[in-house]
Amino acid sequence: MRAAHLRWVLPLAVLPLLALLSWGLTRSPATLPSTLVGRPAPDFELPSLRDDTDSLGLADYRGGVVVLNYWASWCVPCIAEHAELVRLSESYPSSPVQLVGVLFQDERENGRRFMSRMGGEWPIVTDEGSRTSIRYGVYGVPETFFIGADGVVAYRQVGPVTWPLIVSKVDSLLAAGRLLPSEPVDPLETSYRPETAPPANR
């Protein structure tokens, strides 16, 4: 009688665990909230992708808006969003906005070839061992973090960024930090001429 009872009890005890596992596997990382949003972005000092003798840190861009983009050469969605990142890097010449790339779980040479083929001149660092990626809670690529002038993570985007998203997040962060001198320059609109930023108070 006791053995028969155990045959029913043990499967029933496993059911909650199976349900939890199934729920976790069906959850998309895009729907999971980032614990970093609303908190200071973890600082880092990482080797430059293009220059083996140089390194870059988040502190180098303190006081401005930083768009931190995790990517890899093997990532198909990264190819899809690359044109938007190029557009971002060319669209705020008179504003303190800096795009910074982080090569994620990829070989340095692969990253260099990707950038040479696709174009783009923004700073890129390598994250060997993924220590910085772990601190940011990166699930995969692409992932992008929008960081305000106060150093706080304002938004995390899982998957490719779009131009409307970039403009919305960057402009709101510039306005929040009172760093917005004029409208962004759209490199696709060659007839546009940005206004001169107002002189600083003396």
FENSULGI-V249216 format. One record per run of one state. SS is the DSSP state (a for helix, b for strand, c for the rest). FROM is the first residue (numbers start at 1). TO is the last residue. If there is no record, write none. Layout:
[[SS,FROM,TO] [SS,FROM,TO]]
//
This chain:
[[c,1,1] [a,2,26] [c,27,28] [a,29,31] [c,32,39] [b,40,40] [c,41,44] [b,45,48] [c,49,54] [b,55,57] [a,58,61] [c,62,64] [b,65,71] [c,72,75] [a,76,91] [c,92,96] [b,97,103] [c,104,107] [a,108,118] [c,119,122] [b,123,126] [c,127,127] [a,128,136] [c,137,142] [b,143,147] [c,148,151] [b,152,158] [c,159,162] [a,163,176] [c,177,202]]
//
